[in-house]
Amino acid sequence: MIPLFLPLAAVALLAQTRTATVISIGDGDTLRVREGSRTLNVRLACIDAPETSQAPHGASARTQLQTLAPVGSAVELRIKATDRYGRSVAELSRGGRNLNQALVAAGAAFVYWQYIQGCDRQTYSRLENEARLKRMGVWGVSGGLTRPWDFRSSQRKPSASSSAPSNRRYTCKQIGSYAQAQVLLRQGHTYLDGDGDGEACEGLRG
């Protein structure tokens, strides 16, 4: 998530709270919403949930977000920036409850300290510490769970044991299998991970 630098007037506009309707949940920290006639791809600000391929914690985070923001529900977005993939980076609220913070409190997501600017650092820190002390969610993993940002980084770098990628380039349609797409990603076919989230051909996921 790399925010764009914006003029102060644009930043002020982005910071306004907007009401939207949830269309779909991508994973534990991404979703699609409809605001009027527009469809927005949203990346939750200041947190980072386990990737879907970090089983079972990625799926648990997604389920938690689905519970907090069901498809069809009205939510409030406080948009802070736009990332390099064109997604709106925002804090999400429903019924006055900050859902980004709720995910951290439940141990479903980590605080994304690299991108904490613009969020209530003190509150996020307190909620994460409380979840860690209670060993909730990701904090209950023996030996600790690989942080999602480190996991994504490792997925982009083929291991020494992985075969070098062939010169052939695949499309998701040609692969046809979500599991095979992940194998190809680990072998170095990083172009299959178009949004850089450590997961290839997400549309093939059942």
C-alpha positions as CSV (number, residue, x, y, z in Angstrom):
1,M,0.0,0.0,0.0
2,I,1.9,3.1,-1.2
3,P,-0.2,6.3,-0.7
4,L,0.0,9.0,-3.4
5,F,1.1,12.4,-2.4
6,L,-1.8,14.8,-2.8
7,P,-2.4,18.5,-2.5
8,L,-3.8,19.6,0.9
9,A,-7.2,20.4,-0.7
10,A,-7.4,16.9,-2.1
11,V,-6.3,15.4,1.2
12,A,-9.1,17.3,3.0
13,L,-11.6,16.1,0.5
14,L,-10.5,12.5,0.8
15,A,-10.7,12.7,4.6
16,Q,-14.4,13.3,4.5
17,T,-16.7,10.5,5.6
18,R,-18.7,8.9,2.8
19,T,-21.5,6.4,3.0
20,A,-21.4,3.3,0.7
21,T,-22.9,-0.2,0.4
22,V,-20.8,-3.3,0.7
23,I,-20.7,-5.3,-2.6
24,S,-18.2,-8.0,-1.8
25,I,-15.4,-9.0,0.6
26,G,-12.0,-9.8,-1.0
27,D,-10.0,-10.8,2.1
28,G,-9.5,-9.7,5.6
29,D,-8.5,-6.1,4.6
30,T,-10.0,-5.5,1.2
31,L,-13.6,-5.1,-0.1
32,R,-15.7,-3.5,-2.8
33,V,-18.4,-1.0,-2.1
34,R,-20.8,1.1,-4.1
35,E,-21.0,4.8,-3.5
36,G,-23.9,6.2,-5.6
37,S,-23.2,5.1,-9.2
38,R,-19.5,4.4,-8.5
39,T,-17.8,1.1,-7.4
40,L,-14.8,1.5,-5.2
41,N,-12.1,-1.0,-4.3
42,V,-11.2,-0.4,-0.7
43,R,-8.0,-1.3,1.2
44,L,-8.5,-0.9,4.9
45,A,-6.1,1.6,6.3
46,C,-3.5,1.1,9.1
47,I,-4.0,-2.7,9.3
48,D,-2.8,-5.8,7.5
49,A,-4.7,-9.0,7.7
50,P,-3.1,-12.5,6.9
51,E,-3.1,-13.4,3.3
52,T,-5.7,-15.9,2.1
53,S,-2.9,-18.4,1.4
54,Q,-1.8,-18.1,5.1
55,A,-4.3,-20.8,6.0
56,P,-6.4,-20.9,8.1
57,H,-5.8,-17.3,9.4
58,G,-6.5,-15.6,6.1
59,A,-9.9,-17.2,5.8
60,S,-10.6,-16.4,9.4
61,A,-9.8,-12.7,8.8
62,R,-12.1,-12.6,5.8
63,T,-14.9,-14.2,7.7
64,Q,-14.4,-11.7,10.5
65,L,-14.7,-8.8,8.1
66,Q,-17.8,-10.4,6.5
67,T,-19.4,-10.5,9.9
68,L,-18.6,-6.9,10.7
69,A,-19.6,-5.6,7.2
70,P,-22.0,-8.0,5.6
71,V,-22.7,-7.7,1.9
72,G,-25.5,-5.3,1.4
73,S,-24.8,-3.3,4.6
74,A,-24.3,0.4,4.7
75,V,-20.8,1.5,5.9
76,E,-19.0,4.8,6.4
77,L,-15.6,5.3,4.7
78,R,-13.0,7.8,5.9
79,I,-10.8,7.8,2.9
80,K,-7.2,8.7,3.6
81,A,-5.3,8.1,0.3
82,T,-5.2,6.1,-2.9
83,D,-2.7,3.3,-3.2
84,R,-0.7,2.4,-6.3
85,Y,-3.3,-0.2,-7.4
86,G,-6.0,2.6,-7.4
87,R,-7.7,1.4,-4.3
88,S,-9.2,3.8,-1.8
89,V,-7.3,3.4,1.5
90,A,-9.8,4.0,4.3
91,E,-11.0,3.4,7.8
92,L,-14.3,1.7,7.7
93,S,-17.2,2.2,10.2
94,R,-20.6,0.7,10.7
95,G,-23.0,1.9,13.3
96,G,-20.4,4.1,14.8
97,R,-17.9,1.3,15.3
98,N,-14.4,1.5,13.7
99,L,-14.1,-1.9,11.9
100,N,-10.4,-1.5,11.2
101,Q,-9.8,-1.3,15.0
102,A,-12.3,-4.1,15.6
103,L,-10.3,-6.4,13.4
104,V,-7.1,-5.6,15.4
105,A,-9.0,-6.1,18.7
106,A,-10.2,-9.5,17.6
107,G,-6.7,-10.6,16.6
108,A,-7.8,-10.9,13.0
109,A,-5.3,-8.4,11.7
110,F,-2.0,-6.7,12.6
111,V,-1.4,-3.0,12.9
112,Y,0.4,-2.0,9.7
113,W,3.0,0.2,11.4
114,Q,4.7,1.2,8.2
115,Y,1.4,2.9,7.2
116,I,0.0,4.0,10.5
117,Q,0.2,7.8,9.7
118,G,-3.1,9.4,9.8
119,C,-4.7,6.9,12.1
120,D,-5.1,6.9,15.9
121,R,-1.7,5.3,16.7
122,Q,-2.3,5.1,20.4
123,T,-5.7,3.3,20.1
124,Y,-4.4,0.8,17.5
125,S,-1.3,0.1,19.7
126,R,-3.5,-0.5,22.8
127,L,-5.9,-2.8,20.9
128,E,-3.1,-4.8,19.4
129,N,-1.4,-5.2,22.8
130,E,-4.6,-6.4,24.4
131,A,-5.2,-8.9,21.7
132,R,-1.6,-10.2,22.0
133,L,-1.9,-10.5,25.8
134,K,-5.1,-12.5,25.4
135,R,-3.6,-14.6,22.6
136,M,-6.5,-13.9,20.4
137,G,-6.5,-14.9,16.7
138,V,-3.1,-14.5,15.1
139,W,-1.5,-14.0,18.5
140,G,-2.4,-17.6,19.6
141,V,-0.2,-19.1,16.9
142,S,2.6,-21.1,18.5
143,G,5.9,-19.6,17.4
144,G,4.1,-16.5,16.0
145,L,2.5,-16.0,12.6
146,T,4.6,-14.6,9.7
147,R,3.5,-11.0,9.3
148,P,1.6,-10.6,6.0
149,W,4.0,-8.0,4.7
150,D,6.9,-10.4,5.2
151,F,4.8,-13.2,3.7
152,R,4.1,-11.2,0.6
153,S,7.8,-10.4,0.2
154,S,8.8,-14.0,0.5
155,Q,6.2,-15.0,-2.1
156,R,7.7,-12.6,-4.6
157,K,11.2,-14.1,-4.2
158,P,11.5,-17.7,-5.5
159,S,13.3,-19.9,-3.0
160,A,16.6,-21.6,-3.8
161,S,14.7,-24.9,-4.1
162,S,12.2,-23.5,-6.6
163,S,12.7,-24.1,-10.2
164,A,13.4,-21.0,-12.3
165,P,10.4,-19.7,-14.1
166,S,10.1,-20.9,-17.7
167,N,9.9,-18.3,-20.5
168,R,6.3,-19.2,-21.0
169,R,3.8,-16.7,-19.7
170,Y,0.4,-18.0,-18.5
171,T,-3.0,-16.4,-18.1
172,C,-5.3,-17.3,-15.3
173,K,-7.8,-18.7,-17.7
174,Q,-5.1,-21.0,-19.1
175,I,-4.1,-22.2,-15.7
176,G,-7.7,-22.9,-14.6
177,S,-6.8,-23.9,-11.1
178,Y,-6.3,-21.6,-8.1
179,A,-3.9,-24.1,-6.5
180,Q,-1.8,-24.4,-9.6
181,A,-1.7,-20.6,-9.9
182,Q,-0.1,-20.5,-6.4
183,V,2.5,-23.1,-7.4
184,L,3.4,-21.0,-10.5
185,L,3.6,-17.9,-8.3
186,R,6.1,-19.6,-6.0
187,Q,8.1,-20.7,-9.0
188,G,8.6,-17.0,-10.0
189,H,5.7,-16.2,-12.2
190,T,5.1,-13.0,-10.2
191,Y,3.1,-11.3,-13.0
192,L,0.1,-13.5,-12.0
193,D,-0.1,-11.5,-8.8
194,G,-1.3,-8.3,-10.4
195,D,-2.1,-6.4,-7.1
196,G,1.0,-7.5,-5.2
197,D,-1.0,-9.2,-2.3
198,G,0.9,-12.5,-2.4
199,E,-1.9,-14.3,-4.1
200,A,-2.2,-15.3,-7.8
201,C,-5.3,-15.4,-10.0
202,E,-7.7,-14.7,-7.1
203,G,-10.7,-15.0,-9.5
204,L,-10.1,-18.7,-9.7
205,R,-10.7,-19.1,-5.9
206,G,-13.9,-21.1,-5.3
